[in-house]
């Protein structure tokens, strides 16, 4: 895992404030967070062997930021302490479970090309290397030349990247908003006008068409779409009562990485990820809400499973001799 380590400062509110508005809230706890650390913890809690390449500061938040990684048994030998504050995320959670987040990078800003390359030996040994958009551009762009396994790339938040780095993603994991921003980079002439696809299956085909080997397009309560050389498949959501969606997407990605690392096909890994992400939304916070081995995961909304032909959207079929 190459990515951010944050501390999440939580504020519970009835609804999110409007610009210029002050609201009363509750909470005020600090919890371990950061997209990189969250995804690492999610994979490790499910039994994955996970190492973290990241940075923490020299402030009192550092121990909170590391606490979830340590408890999950993540290898921290490539986490460096840098002078200054640990990454901080101010997380506002509304009564319906939806959150809004402001991230202050702190020590994560030190994760540039030099720092990432210094962990090159560890990165080159990993079967799956996962990265997000909470470290500097140069650190992300250093990865493809170091990776010998698979590059699971979650460009969140999306930044301008070398298109060759975007095309090295396998899979690219994005929501619809992020997908549009990535497509705009891969097809700069197309702009954001009529030629930008709208429907999820068109978006995912466009990303594949732009040269990305495999894509997972997350669709919130609608589940996700998965595309690779076997076609486009829908993965349903699991229906749950959301308490706090903070870090649920990271739980999805950690589980996806763990599934791929143990040899699952992308569709099977995405089905596990969908259940793990749903579980994470039923508890407060990011890492504290993640399931461990043996926790009962919610079922997906398709008891028939992925074999049902209705779940394939233009999948490649193989015929059996009859
Ligand atoms: O994806 C959720 C995470 O985003 C939070 O834990 C916060 O730290 C921000 O990085």
py3Dmol code that shows the C-alpha trace and the ligand (Angstrom):
import py3Dmol

protein = """\
ATOM      1  CA  UNK A   1       0.000   0.000   0.000  1.00  0.00           C
ATOM      2  CA  UNK A   2       1.462   3.334  -1.027  1.00  0.00           C
ATOM      3  CA  UNK A   3      -0.600   6.196   0.372  1.00  0.00           C
ATOM      4  CA  UNK A   4      -1.842   8.517   3.036  1.00  0.00           C
ATOM      5  CA  UNK A   5      -2.056   8.128   6.785  1.00  0.00           C
ATOM      6  CA  UNK A   6      -4.412  10.615   8.471  1.00  0.00           C
ATOM      7  CA  UNK A   7      -6.166  11.261  11.702  1.00  0.00           C
ATOM      8  CA  UNK A   8      -9.893  11.836  11.245  1.00  0.00           C
ATOM      9  CA  UNK A   9     -11.442  14.512  13.460  1.00  0.00           C
ATOM     10  CA  UNK A  10     -15.134  13.639  13.555  1.00  0.00           C
ATOM     11  CA  UNK A  11     -18.078  16.054  13.818  1.00  0.00           C
ATOM     12  CA  UNK A  12     -21.618  14.646  13.885  1.00  0.00           C
ATOM     13  CA  UNK A  13     -24.273  17.049  12.619  1.00  0.00           C
ATOM     14  CA  UNK A  14     -27.977  16.795  11.808  1.00  0.00           C
ATOM     15  CA  UNK A  15     -27.224  18.048   8.300  1.00  0.00           C
ATOM     16  CA  UNK A  16     -24.169  19.501   6.577  1.00  0.00           C
ATOM     17  CA  UNK A  17     -23.654  23.273   7.037  1.00  0.00           C
ATOM     18  CA  UNK A  18     -24.266  25.623   4.126  1.00  0.00           C
ATOM     19  CA  UNK A  19     -21.494  28.052   3.112  1.00  0.00           C
ATOM     20  CA  UNK A  20     -21.250  30.775   5.771  1.00  0.00           C
ATOM     21  CA  UNK A  21     -23.359  28.852   8.282  1.00  0.00           C
ATOM     22  CA  UNK A  22     -22.376  27.730  11.816  1.00  0.00           C
ATOM     23  CA  UNK A  23     -24.070  24.624  13.241  1.00  0.00           C
ATOM     24  CA  UNK A  24     -23.865  22.805  16.548  1.00  0.00           C
ATOM     25  CA  UNK A  25     -22.426  19.302  16.346  1.00  0.00           C
ATOM     26  CA  UNK A  26     -21.223  16.517  18.587  1.00  0.00           C
ATOM     27  CA  UNK A  27     -18.371  14.039  18.559  1.00  0.00           C
ATOM     28  CA  UNK A  28     -14.917  15.531  18.472  1.00  0.00           C
ATOM     29  CA  UNK A  29     -13.076  12.186  18.674  1.00  0.00           C
ATOM     30  CA  UNK A  30      -9.939  11.525  16.653  1.00  0.00           C
ATOM     31  CA  UNK A  31      -9.806   8.194  14.809  1.00  0.00           C
ATOM     32  CA  UNK A  32      -7.198   6.612  12.507  1.00  0.00           C
ATOM     33  CA  UNK A  33      -7.926   7.349   8.843  1.00  0.00           C
ATOM     34  CA  UNK A  34      -6.440   8.288   5.485  1.00  0.00           C
ATOM     35  CA  UNK A  35      -7.364   6.478   2.286  1.00  0.00           C
ATOM     36  CA  UNK A  36      -4.069   4.590   2.165  1.00  0.00           C
ATOM     37  CA  UNK A  37      -4.130   3.472   5.783  1.00  0.00           C
ATOM     38  CA  UNK A  38      -7.842   2.624   5.605  1.00  0.00           C
ATOM     39  CA  UNK A  39      -7.366   0.394   2.561  1.00  0.00           C
ATOM     40  CA  UNK A  40      -4.337  -1.276   4.165  1.00  0.00           C
ATOM     41  CA  UNK A  41      -6.266  -1.994   7.369  1.00  0.00           C
ATOM     42  CA  UNK A  42      -9.273  -3.344   5.451  1.00  0.00           C
ATOM     43  CA  UNK A  43      -7.084  -5.800   3.502  1.00  0.00           C
ATOM     44  CA  UNK A  44      -5.115  -6.863   6.579  1.00  0.00           C
ATOM     45  CA  UNK A  45      -8.221  -7.438   8.710  1.00  0.00           C
ATOM     46  CA  UNK A  46      -9.480  -9.824   6.031  1.00  0.00           C
ATOM     47  CA  UNK A  47      -6.282 -11.865   6.241  1.00  0.00           C
ATOM     48  CA  UNK A  48      -4.089 -10.128   3.634  1.00  0.00           C
ATOM     49  CA  UNK A  49      -0.344  -9.695   4.142  1.00  0.00           C
ATOM     50  CA  UNK A  50       0.013  -5.927   3.883  1.00  0.00           C
ATOM     51  CA  UNK A  51       2.911  -3.470   4.036  1.00  0.00           C
ATOM     52  CA  UNK A  52       2.450   0.306   4.161  1.00  0.00           C
ATOM     53  CA  UNK A  53       4.644   2.882   2.422  1.00  0.00           C
ATOM     54  CA  UNK A  54       3.711   6.200   4.001  1.00  0.00           C
ATOM     55  CA  UNK A  55       4.586   9.034   6.369  1.00  0.00           C
ATOM     56  CA  UNK A  56       3.484  10.394   9.724  1.00  0.00           C
ATOM     57  CA  UNK A  57       4.404  13.605  11.496  1.00  0.00           C
ATOM     58  CA  UNK A  58       6.043  14.360  14.827  1.00  0.00           C
ATOM     59  CA  UNK A  59       2.855  15.593  16.538  1.00  0.00           C
ATOM     60  CA  UNK A  60       0.537  13.891  19.033  1.00  0.00           C
ATOM     61  CA  UNK A  61      -1.704  12.687  16.149  1.00  0.00           C
ATOM     62  CA  UNK A  62       0.992  10.323  14.859  1.00  0.00           C
ATOM     63  CA  UNK A  63       0.197   7.555  17.350  1.00  0.00           C
ATOM     64  CA  UNK A  64      -3.538   7.740  16.551  1.00  0.00           C
ATOM     65  CA  UNK A  65      -2.779   7.617  12.817  1.00  0.00           C
ATOM     66  CA  UNK A  66      -0.704   4.456  13.258  1.00  0.00           C
ATOM     67  CA  UNK A  67      -2.956   2.719  15.787  1.00  0.00           C
ATOM     68  CA  UNK A  68      -5.271   0.929  13.336  1.00  0.00           C
ATOM     69  CA  UNK A  69      -2.380  -0.205  11.131  1.00  0.00           C
ATOM     70  CA  UNK A  70      -0.544  -1.602  14.150  1.00  0.00           C
ATOM     71  CA  UNK A  71      -3.629  -3.395  15.473  1.00  0.00           C
ATOM     72  CA  UNK A  72      -4.224  -4.992  12.050  1.00  0.00           C
ATOM     73  CA  UNK A  73      -0.616  -6.251  11.825  1.00  0.00           C
ATOM     74  CA  UNK A  74       0.427  -4.134   8.817  1.00  0.00           C
ATOM     75  CA  UNK A  75       4.211  -3.988   8.154  1.00  0.00           C
ATOM     76  CA  UNK A  76       5.235  -0.408   8.979  1.00  0.00           C
ATOM     77  CA  UNK A  77       8.949  -0.686   8.167  1.00  0.00           C
ATOM     78  CA  UNK A  78       8.475   1.757   5.259  1.00  0.00           C
ATOM     79  CA  UNK A  79       6.493   4.365   7.212  1.00  0.00           C
ATOM     80  CA  UNK A  80       8.749   7.357   7.841  1.00  0.00           C
ATOM     81  CA  UNK A  81       8.427  10.052  10.489  1.00  0.00           C
ATOM     82  CA  UNK A  82       8.838  13.551   9.058  1.00  0.00           C
ATOM     83  CA  UNK A  83       9.058  16.804  10.993  1.00  0.00           C
ATOM     84  CA  UNK A  84       5.652  18.542  11.258  1.00  0.00           C
ATOM     85  CA  UNK A  85       1.992  17.545  11.515  1.00  0.00           C
ATOM     86  CA  UNK A  86       0.447  14.178  10.655  1.00  0.00           C
ATOM     87  CA  UNK A  87      -2.197  14.273   7.902  1.00  0.00           C
ATOM     88  CA  UNK A  88      -5.537  15.482   9.268  1.00  0.00           C
ATOM     89  CA  UNK A  89      -9.030  14.996   7.870  1.00  0.00           C
ATOM     90  CA  UNK A  90     -11.973  16.988   9.198  1.00  0.00           C
ATOM     91  CA  UNK A  91     -14.919  14.659   8.719  1.00  0.00           C
ATOM     92  CA  UNK A  92     -18.509  15.895   9.065  1.00  0.00           C
ATOM     93  CA  UNK A  93     -21.068  13.097   9.306  1.00  0.00           C
ATOM     94  CA  UNK A  94     -24.757  13.948   8.838  1.00  0.00           C
ATOM     95  CA  UNK A  95     -27.695  12.053  10.342  1.00  0.00           C
ATOM     96  CA  UNK A  96     -28.271  10.096   7.102  1.00  0.00           C
ATOM     97  CA  UNK A  97     -24.713   8.696   7.296  1.00  0.00           C
ATOM     98  CA  UNK A  98     -23.339  10.830   4.430  1.00  0.00           C
ATOM     99  CA  UNK A  99     -20.052  12.596   5.097  1.00  0.00           C
ATOM    100  CA  UNK A 100     -18.059  15.524   3.781  1.00  0.00           C
ATOM    101  CA  UNK A 101     -14.302  15.699   4.309  1.00  0.00           C
ATOM    102  CA  UNK A 102     -11.545  18.330   4.203  1.00  0.00           C
ATOM    103  CA  UNK A 103      -8.041  16.806   4.085  1.00  0.00           C
ATOM    104  CA  UNK A 104      -4.889  18.622   5.256  1.00  0.00           C
ATOM    105  CA  UNK A 105      -2.003  16.501   3.884  1.00  0.00           C
ATOM    106  CA  UNK A 106       0.687  17.221   6.509  1.00  0.00           C
ATOM    107  CA  UNK A 107       3.342  14.489   6.414  1.00  0.00           C
ATOM    108  CA  UNK A 108       1.680  12.852   3.387  1.00  0.00           C
ATOM    109  CA  UNK A 109       3.159  15.714   1.302  1.00  0.00           C
ATOM    110  CA  UNK A 110       6.596  14.138   1.755  1.00  0.00           C
ATOM    111  CA  UNK A 111       5.593  11.080  -0.302  1.00  0.00           C
ATOM    112  CA  UNK A 112       7.271  12.298  -3.482  1.00  0.00           C
ATOM    113  CA  UNK A 113       9.126  10.320  -6.161  1.00  0.00           C
ATOM    114  CA  UNK A 114      12.298  10.128  -4.066  1.00  0.00           C
ATOM    115  CA  UNK A 115      10.516   8.740  -1.038  1.00  0.00           C
ATOM    116  CA  UNK A 116       8.451   6.247  -3.045  1.00  0.00           C
ATOM    117  CA  UNK A 117      11.525   5.087  -4.987  1.00  0.00           C
ATOM    118  CA  UNK A 118      13.360   4.551  -1.694  1.00  0.00           C
ATOM    119  CA  UNK A 119      10.751   1.858  -0.961  1.00  0.00           C
ATOM    120  CA  UNK A 120      11.225   0.401  -4.460  1.00  0.00           C
ATOM    121  CA  UNK A 121      12.474  -2.975  -3.287  1.00  0.00           C
ATOM    122  CA  UNK A 122       9.346  -3.552  -1.181  1.00  0.00           C
ATOM    123  CA  UNK A 123       7.079  -2.225  -3.945  1.00  0.00           C
ATOM    124  CA  UNK A 124       8.650  -4.502  -6.566  1.00  0.00           C
ATOM    125  CA  UNK A 125       8.001  -7.578  -4.365  1.00  0.00           C
ATOM    126  CA  UNK A 126       4.261  -6.883  -3.941  1.00  0.00           C
ATOM    127  CA  UNK A 127       1.695  -8.914  -5.886  1.00  0.00           C
ATOM    128  CA  UNK A 128      -0.707  -5.955  -5.728  1.00  0.00           C
ATOM    129  CA  UNK A 129       0.337  -2.339  -5.244  1.00  0.00           C
ATOM    130  CA  UNK A 130      -2.510  -0.028  -4.232  1.00  0.00           C
ATOM    131  CA  UNK A 131      -2.345   3.755  -4.431  1.00  0.00           C
ATOM    132  CA  UNK A 132      -4.813   6.664  -4.101  1.00  0.00           C
ATOM    133  CA  UNK A 133      -4.656  10.418  -4.759  1.00  0.00           C
ATOM    134  CA  UNK A 134      -3.663  11.694  -1.303  1.00  0.00           C
ATOM    135  CA  UNK A 135       0.103  11.797  -1.937  1.00  0.00           C
ATOM    136  CA  UNK A 136       1.972  14.059  -4.374  1.00  0.00           C
ATOM    137  CA  UNK A 137       1.764  13.521  -8.116  1.00  0.00           C
ATOM    138  CA  UNK A 138       5.463  12.649  -8.423  1.00  0.00           C
ATOM    139  CA  UNK A 139       5.116   9.823  -5.881  1.00  0.00           C
ATOM    140  CA  UNK A 140       2.264   8.254  -7.857  1.00  0.00           C
ATOM    141  CA  UNK A 141       4.038   8.726 -11.177  1.00  0.00           C
ATOM    142  CA  UNK A 142       7.111   6.915  -9.797  1.00  0.00           C
ATOM    143  CA  UNK A 143       5.111   3.734  -9.220  1.00  0.00           C
ATOM    144  CA  UNK A 144       4.662   2.059 -12.624  1.00  0.00           C
ATOM    145  CA  UNK A 145       8.412   1.669 -13.169  1.00  0.00           C
ATOM    146  CA  UNK A 146       8.772   0.014  -9.733  1.00  0.00           C
ATOM    147  CA  UNK A 147       5.784  -2.336  -9.883  1.00  0.00           C
ATOM    148  CA  UNK A 148       6.181  -5.907 -11.124  1.00  0.00           C
ATOM    149  CA  UNK A 149       2.758  -7.104  -9.875  1.00  0.00           C
ATOM    150  CA  UNK A 150      -0.632  -5.481 -10.444  1.00  0.00           C
ATOM    151  CA  UNK A 151      -1.350  -1.748  -9.930  1.00  0.00           C
ATOM    152  CA  UNK A 152      -4.713  -1.178  -8.253  1.00  0.00           C
ATOM    153  CA  UNK A 153      -5.166   2.544  -8.719  1.00  0.00           C
ATOM    154  CA  UNK A 154      -7.836   4.561  -6.903  1.00  0.00           C
ATOM    155  CA  UNK A 155      -7.247   8.154  -8.059  1.00  0.00           C
ATOM    156  CA  UNK A 156      -9.197   9.809  -5.255  1.00  0.00           C
ATOM    157  CA  UNK A 157      -9.117  12.721  -5.216  1.00  0.00           C
ATOM    158  CA  UNK A 158      -8.315  12.943  -8.931  1.00  0.00           C
ATOM    159  CA  UNK A 159      -5.300  15.014  -9.924  1.00  0.00           C
ATOM    160  CA  UNK A 160      -3.632  15.625 -13.273  1.00  0.00           C
ATOM    161  CA  UNK A 161      -1.448  12.557 -13.986  1.00  0.00           C
ATOM    162  CA  UNK A 162       0.704  11.300 -16.835  1.00  0.00           C
ATOM    163  CA  UNK A 163      -1.770   9.341 -19.027  1.00  0.00           C
ATOM    164  CA  UNK A 164       0.726   6.456 -19.093  1.00  0.00           C
ATOM    165  CA  UNK A 165       0.297   6.158 -15.309  1.00  0.00           C
ATOM    166  CA  UNK A 166      -3.492   6.105 -15.642  1.00  0.00           C
ATOM    167  CA  UNK A 167      -3.171   3.430 -18.348  1.00  0.00           C
ATOM    168  CA  UNK A 168      -0.948   1.316 -16.058  1.00  0.00           C
ATOM    169  CA  UNK A 169      -3.938   0.902 -13.685  1.00  0.00           C
ATOM    170  CA  UNK A 170      -5.214  -2.687 -13.542  1.00  0.00           C
ATOM    171  CA  UNK A 171      -7.771  -2.192 -12.164  1.00  0.00           C
ATOM    172  CA  UNK A 172      -8.620   1.503 -12.047  1.00  0.00           C
ATOM    173  CA  UNK A 173     -11.236   1.969  -9.287  1.00  0.00           C
ATOM    174  CA  UNK A 174     -13.320   5.143  -9.596  1.00  0.00           C
ATOM    175  CA  UNK A 175     -16.761   6.541  -8.935  1.00  0.00           C
ATOM    176  CA  UNK A 176     -18.690   8.272 -11.739  1.00  0.00           C
ATOM    177  CA  UNK A 177     -17.359  11.735 -10.899  1.00  0.00           C
ATOM    178  CA  UNK A 178     -13.748  10.515 -10.792  1.00  0.00           C
ATOM    179  CA  UNK A 179     -14.289   8.520 -13.994  1.00  0.00           C
ATOM    180  CA  UNK A 180     -15.308  11.679 -15.870  1.00  0.00           C
ATOM    181  CA  UNK A 181     -12.177  13.498 -14.677  1.00  0.00           C
ATOM    182  CA  UNK A 182      -9.939  10.579 -15.661  1.00  0.00           C
ATOM    183  CA  UNK A 183     -11.590  10.286 -19.084  1.00  0.00           C
ATOM    184  CA  UNK A 184     -11.058  13.999 -19.670  1.00  0.00           C
ATOM    185  CA  UNK A 185      -7.325  13.420 -19.139  1.00  0.00           C
ATOM    186  CA  UNK A 186      -7.178  10.369 -21.367  1.00  0.00           C
ATOM    187  CA  UNK A 187      -9.208  11.999 -24.161  1.00  0.00           C
ATOM    188  CA  UNK A 188      -8.197  15.668 -23.886  1.00  0.00           C
ATOM    189  CA  UNK A 189      -9.718  16.577 -27.269  1.00  0.00           C
ATOM    190  CA  UNK A 190     -13.162  15.320 -26.240  1.00  0.00           C
ATOM    191  CA  UNK A 191     -13.724  18.018 -23.555  1.00  0.00           C
ATOM    192  CA  UNK A 192     -16.692  17.731 -21.218  1.00  0.00           C
ATOM    193  CA  UNK A 193     -19.371  18.230 -23.875  1.00  0.00           C
ATOM    194  CA  UNK A 194     -21.679  15.870 -25.687  1.00  0.00           C
ATOM    195  CA  UNK A 195     -19.010  13.252 -26.378  1.00  0.00           C
ATOM    196  CA  UNK A 196     -18.549  12.476 -22.673  1.00  0.00           C
ATOM    197  CA  UNK A 197     -20.593   9.345 -21.921  1.00  0.00           C
ATOM    198  CA  UNK A 198     -23.359   9.542 -19.326  1.00  0.00           C
ATOM    199  CA  UNK A 199     -24.553   6.016 -18.661  1.00  0.00           C
ATOM    200  CA  UNK A 200     -22.355   3.916 -16.350  1.00  0.00           C
ATOM    201  CA  UNK A 201     -21.855   1.113 -18.878  1.00  0.00           C
ATOM    202  CA  UNK A 202     -20.805   3.673 -21.509  1.00  0.00           C
ATOM    203  CA  UNK A 203     -18.399   5.309 -19.049  1.00  0.00           C
ATOM    204  CA  UNK A 204     -16.729   2.026 -18.188  1.00  0.00           C
ATOM    205  CA  UNK A 205     -16.432   1.013 -21.854  1.00  0.00           C
ATOM    206  CA  UNK A 206     -14.935   4.414 -22.626  1.00  0.00           C
ATOM    207  CA  UNK A 207     -12.286   3.935 -19.936  1.00  0.00           C
ATOM    208  CA  UNK A 208     -11.439   0.511 -21.350  1.00  0.00           C
ATOM    209  CA  UNK A 209     -11.438   1.987 -24.825  1.00  0.00           C
ATOM    210  CA  UNK A 210      -8.974   4.644 -23.659  1.00  0.00           C
ATOM    211  CA  UNK A 211      -6.473   1.912 -22.833  1.00  0.00           C
ATOM    212  CA  UNK A 212      -7.131   0.811 -19.239  1.00  0.00           C
ATOM    213  CA  UNK A 213      -6.955  -2.970 -18.889  1.00  0.00           C
ATOM    214  CA  UNK A 214      -9.571  -3.295 -16.162  1.00  0.00           C
ATOM    215  CA  UNK A 215     -11.941  -0.920 -14.410  1.00  0.00           C
ATOM    216  CA  UNK A 216     -14.246  -1.028 -11.385  1.00  0.00           C
ATOM    217  CA  UNK A 217     -16.837   1.759 -11.495  1.00  0.00           C
ATOM    218  CA  UNK A 218     -18.508   2.222  -8.111  1.00  0.00           C
ATOM    219  CA  UNK A 219     -22.129   3.406  -8.151  1.00  0.00           C
ATOM    220  CA  UNK A 220     -23.074   3.810  -4.463  1.00  0.00           C
ATOM    221  CA  UNK A 221     -26.369   2.154  -3.634  1.00  0.00           C
ATOM    222  CA  UNK A 222     -26.471   0.783  -7.215  1.00  0.00           C
ATOM    223  CA  UNK A 223     -23.411  -1.400  -6.571  1.00  0.00           C
ATOM    224  CA  UNK A 224     -20.655  -1.329  -9.160  1.00  0.00           C
ATOM    225  CA  UNK A 225     -19.679  -2.289 -12.693  1.00  0.00           C
ATOM    226  CA  UNK A 226     -16.585  -4.344 -13.436  1.00  0.00           C
ATOM    227  CA  UNK A 227     -14.922  -4.412 -16.853  1.00  0.00           C
ATOM    228  CA  UNK A 228     -11.978  -6.394 -18.148  1.00  0.00           C
ATOM    229  CA  UNK A 229     -11.252  -8.591 -21.159  1.00  0.00           C
ATOM    230  CA  UNK A 230     -14.214 -10.795 -20.138  1.00  0.00           C
ATOM    231  CA  UNK A 231     -16.705  -7.961 -20.693  1.00  0.00           C
ATOM    232  CA  UNK A 232     -18.728  -5.715 -18.412  1.00  0.00           C
ATOM    233  CA  UNK A 233     -20.474  -7.177 -15.362  1.00  0.00           C
ATOM    234  CA  UNK A 234     -22.735  -5.651 -12.753  1.00  0.00           C
ATOM    235  CA  UNK A 235     -22.086  -6.250  -9.053  1.00  0.00           C
ATOM    236  CA  UNK A 236     -25.122  -5.446  -6.909  1.00  0.00           C
ATOM    237  CA  UNK A 237     -25.001  -3.600  -3.621  1.00  0.00           C
ATOM    238  CA  UNK A 238     -25.889  -5.168  -0.305  1.00  0.00           C
ATOM    239  CA  UNK A 239     -28.811  -3.419   1.357  1.00  0.00           C
ATOM    240  CA  UNK A 240     -27.967  -2.065   4.798  1.00  0.00           C
ATOM    241  CA  UNK A 241     -28.988   0.815   7.030  1.00  0.00           C
ATOM    242  CA  UNK A 242     -26.034   3.192   6.724  1.00  0.00           C
ATOM    243  CA  UNK A 243     -24.773   4.682   9.985  1.00  0.00           C
ATOM    244  CA  UNK A 244     -21.601   6.325   8.641  1.00  0.00           C
ATOM    245  CA  UNK A 245     -20.257   5.930   5.098  1.00  0.00           C
ATOM    246  CA  UNK A 246     -16.796   7.334   6.014  1.00  0.00           C
ATOM    247  CA  UNK A 247     -14.156   4.981   4.647  1.00  0.00           C
ATOM    248  CA  UNK A 248     -16.691   2.499   3.243  1.00  0.00           C
ATOM    249  CA  UNK A 249     -15.179   2.977  -0.234  1.00  0.00           C
ATOM    250  CA  UNK A 250     -11.741   2.291   1.236  1.00  0.00           C
ATOM    251  CA  UNK A 251     -13.015  -0.925   2.807  1.00  0.00           C
ATOM    252  CA  UNK A 252     -14.279  -1.895  -0.684  1.00  0.00           C
ATOM    253  CA  UNK A 253     -10.830  -1.286  -2.192  1.00  0.00           C
ATOM    254  CA  UNK A 254      -8.924  -3.063   0.592  1.00  0.00           C
ATOM    255  CA  UNK A 255     -11.134  -6.122   0.126  1.00  0.00           C
ATOM    256  CA  UNK A 256     -10.754  -5.929  -3.657  1.00  0.00           C
ATOM    257  CA  UNK A 257      -6.961  -5.907  -3.260  1.00  0.00           C
ATOM    258  CA  UNK A 258      -7.041  -8.804  -0.831  1.00  0.00           C
ATOM    259  CA  UNK A 259      -9.260 -10.828  -3.193  1.00  0.00           C
ATOM    260  CA  UNK A 260      -6.980 -10.180  -6.180  1.00  0.00           C
ATOM    261  CA  UNK A 261      -3.866 -10.980  -4.131  1.00  0.00           C
ATOM    262  CA  UNK A 262      -5.230 -14.399  -3.212  1.00  0.00           C
ATOM    263  CA  UNK A 263      -5.994 -15.120  -6.877  1.00  0.00           C
ATOM    264  CA  UNK A 264      -9.689 -14.266  -7.237  1.00  0.00           C
ATOM    265  CA  UNK A 265     -10.898 -13.060 -10.636  1.00  0.00           C
ATOM    266  CA  UNK A 266     -11.773  -9.356 -10.692  1.00  0.00           C
ATOM    267  CA  UNK A 267     -15.539 -10.022 -10.633  1.00  0.00           C
ATOM    268  CA  UNK A 268     -15.300 -12.348  -7.617  1.00  0.00           C
ATOM    269  CA  UNK A 269     -13.055  -9.883  -5.793  1.00  0.00           C
ATOM    270  CA  UNK A 270     -15.521  -7.057  -6.520  1.00  0.00           C
ATOM    271  CA  UNK A 271     -18.394  -9.116  -5.136  1.00  0.00           C
ATOM    272  CA  UNK A 272     -16.519  -9.635  -1.873  1.00  0.00           C
ATOM    273  CA  UNK A 273     -15.577  -5.934  -1.869  1.00  0.00           C
ATOM    274  CA  UNK A 274     -19.218  -4.902  -2.247  1.00  0.00           C
ATOM    275  CA  UNK A 275     -20.166  -6.872   0.885  1.00  0.00           C
ATOM    276  CA  UNK A 276     -17.199  -5.563   2.871  1.00  0.00           C
ATOM    277  CA  UNK A 277     -17.913  -1.949   1.868  1.00  0.00           C
ATOM    278  CA  UNK A 278     -21.549  -2.364   2.943  1.00  0.00           C
ATOM    279  CA  UNK A 279     -20.489  -3.801   6.305  1.00  0.00           C
ATOM    280  CA  UNK A 280     -18.219  -0.796   6.859  1.00  0.00           C
ATOM    281  CA  UNK A 281     -21.106   1.641   6.379  1.00  0.00           C
ATOM    282  CA  UNK A 282     -23.023   0.048   9.263  1.00  0.00           C
ATOM    283  CA  UNK A 283     -20.547   1.230  11.916  1.00  0.00           C
ATOM    284  CA  UNK A 284     -19.092   4.600  12.923  1.00  0.00           C
ATOM    285  CA  UNK A 285     -15.746   5.870  11.597  1.00  0.00           C
ATOM    286  CA  UNK A 286     -13.530   4.352   8.925  1.00  0.00           C
ATOM    287  CA  UNK A 287     -11.108   1.726  10.272  1.00  0.00           C
ATOM    288  CA  UNK A 288     -13.129   0.922  13.433  1.00  0.00           C
ATOM    289  CA  UNK A 289     -16.023  -0.152  11.192  1.00  0.00           C
ATOM    290  CA  UNK A 290     -14.093  -2.707   9.112  1.00  0.00           C
ATOM    291  CA  UNK A 291     -14.890  -6.414   9.332  1.00  0.00           C
ATOM    292  CA  UNK A 292     -12.443  -9.106  10.355  1.00  0.00           C
ATOM    293  CA  UNK A 293     -12.401 -12.724   9.223  1.00  0.00           C
ATOM    294  CA  UNK A 294     -15.567 -14.381  10.497  1.00  0.00           C
ATOM    295  CA  UNK A 295     -17.679 -11.244  10.786  1.00  0.00           C
ATOM    296  CA  UNK A 296     -21.021 -11.900   9.051  1.00  0.00           C
ATOM    297  CA  UNK A 297     -21.036  -9.832   5.858  1.00  0.00           C
ATOM    298  CA  UNK A 298     -24.336  -8.595   4.377  1.00  0.00           C
ATOM    299  CA  UNK A 299     -25.508 -10.551   1.357  1.00  0.00           C
ATOM    300  CA  UNK A 300     -25.570  -8.995  -2.102  1.00  0.00           C
ATOM    301  CA  UNK A 301     -28.909  -8.260  -3.671  1.00  0.00           C
ATOM    302  CA  UNK A 302     -28.633 -11.198  -6.118  1.00  0.00           C
ATOM    303  CA  UNK A 303     -28.917 -14.513  -4.325  1.00  0.00           C
ATOM    304  CA  UNK A 304     -28.356 -16.304  -7.664  1.00  0.00           C
ATOM    305  CA  UNK A 305     -24.789 -15.026  -7.748  1.00  0.00           C
ATOM    306  CA  UNK A 306     -22.648 -13.930 -10.674  1.00  0.00           C
ATOM    307  CA  UNK A 307     -23.428 -17.006 -12.792  1.00  0.00           C
ATOM    308  CA  UNK A 308     -26.808 -15.523 -13.725  1.00  0.00           C
ATOM    309  CA  UNK A 309     -26.587 -14.372 -17.339  1.00  0.00           C
ATOM    310  CA  UNK A 310     -28.662 -11.310 -16.442  1.00  0.00           C
ATOM    311  CA  UNK A 311     -25.640  -9.907 -14.625  1.00  0.00           C
ATOM    312  CA  UNK A 312     -23.480  -9.915 -17.734  1.00  0.00           C
ATOM    313  CA  UNK A 313     -23.546  -6.792 -19.873  1.00  0.00           C
ATOM    314  CA  UNK A 314     -22.049  -7.918 -23.147  1.00  0.00           C
ATOM    315  CA  UNK A 315     -19.771 -10.467 -21.494  1.00  0.00           C
ATOM    316  CA  UNK A 316     -17.640 -12.632 -23.731  1.00  0.00           C
ATOM    317  CA  UNK A 317     -19.217 -16.079 -23.835  1.00  0.00           C
ATOM    318  CA  UNK A 318     -17.342 -19.309 -24.267  1.00  0.00           C
ATOM    319  CA  UNK A 319     -19.299 -22.129 -25.890  1.00  0.00           C
ATOM    320  CA  UNK A 320     -19.121 -25.693 -24.636  1.00  0.00           C
ATOM    321  CA  UNK A 321     -19.075 -28.581 -27.137  1.00  0.00           C
ATOM    322  CA  UNK A 322     -22.514 -30.121 -27.178  1.00  0.00           C
TER     323      UNK A 322
END
"""
ligand_1 = """\
10
LIG
O -11.960 7.826 2.418
C -12.113 8.267 3.750
C -10.845 8.907 4.213
O -10.632 10.078 3.434
C -10.882 9.397 5.640
O -10.440 8.426 6.558
C -10.016 10.647 5.602
O -8.827 10.527 6.312
C -9.794 10.934 4.127
O -8.521 10.624 3.737
"""
view = py3Dmol.view(width=600, height=400)
view.addModel(protein, "pdb")
view.setStyle({"model": 0}, {"cartoon": {"style": "trace"}})
view.addModel(ligand_1, "xyz")
view.setStyle({"model": 1}, {"stick": {}})
view.zoomTo()
view.show()
